[in-house]
Amino acid sequence: MPLTIVGPGDDLCAALRAAVLAVIPDAVVTATGNSPGHFGLDVVAPIFAGKSRLQQQQLVYGAIKQLMAGDHAPVHAIDSLTTRLP
């Protein structure tokens, strides 16, 4: 499924998607730029089966942690994170 990029931070949306796919290769990831440094993610993946919502979100945050690390991180916040099964 193609990446949906909306608003500012198109390159960072692609980077977020790539980071999630590196850890969850069979995921369908939609990344949206809400404002500079702020993003939304929707991740649909079979790996979420049997996991709590917290565990699902921890997988995603673990995948993107390098984009959120440090004082000058390109991703300042994930304003909306949706995880679900296909």
HUKA-V284295 format. One line per field, one symbol per residue. phi: phi as a letter, one per 30 degrees, with the letter a starting at -180 (. if undefined). Layout:
phi=???
This chain:
phi=.ddcbbidieddddddddddddcbdcdccccbcdaeicbbbbbcadddeicdeddddddddddceddcdjdcddcdacdbbcbadd
